[in-house]
Amino acid sequence: METVLTLIAPEGSLDDVFIAAATEALNRLGAKTSPPDWLSPGEACDIPCQGLASEDVTQAVRDALTHAPVDHCYGPSEGRRKKILVADMDSTIISSETLDELAALAGKGEEIAAITTRSMLGKIDFHDALRERLAILKGMPETLIEETLTGVTLTPGAETLVRTMAAQGAHTALVSGGFTPFTEAVAERTGFHENFANRFDFKDGRLSGHTVPPILGPEAKLETLKRLAGERNIPITETLAIGDGANDVPMIQAAGLGIAHRGKPVTREPADARIDHTDLTAALFMQGYRREDFAGG
């Protein structure tokens, strides 16, 4: 089976030294490699090679590039461009945790952020963490939502990722354990076809301390991925899921290409690939897109 190793570095910093180190790692495993095919000069390239066990290649390349600012992805040459994108929102498509930012405006920032961190690390059940945070925020005025939205910043490369895949016919969905006022706004800014999240429950203009059931957590994210694929008769192997926290692990494990973006340890380990050094356009290079293919690029 023809396979390919993709290397991505901050623009202008992918040089022959890194490519040689990765190629040597492949050769030591017995792979027959071809010269690099540049997807973006100085930024991303493919190294075609004959099939090896994915886990062997991934670990060998990680070892070879331990101290290099290079992200990489290894997999089959065929079927690289995915037909469904399911992405987490907080700390993935946007650079912040919206509930934490909302809590900060309500004067509960540190208390809420500590619970969020434990949840994303997988040290506390997501559903319990959400209920606990909402209980702390009971009585918060609804007006703080709009104020929180003004401070939301997209992660570099997020809009390009979404709009490029959509332009190539992929169905895109933003799926968050956060809340709909934020996902709706972010989905509109970035071009997602759909968005799914939890719903706040307000009474007399203030947070009731509860969410409108059901809670959208890790299993709901996974089920959304499967449902979107099933509705379109798309094999799960032709899907891409990306996220950063423990609640993203089930969908990352199930997707044809599961990516941990600045992932927590619990998320990084099961992911097919990691984005640690570059922006979200790395997820396009990992699918074989060239820089000139990028929407608006």
Summary of the structure (lengths in Angstrom):
residues: 297
radius of gyration: 19.8
end to end distance: 31.9
largest distance: 67.4
contacts: 1051
relative contact order: 0.16
helix: 42%
strand: 24%
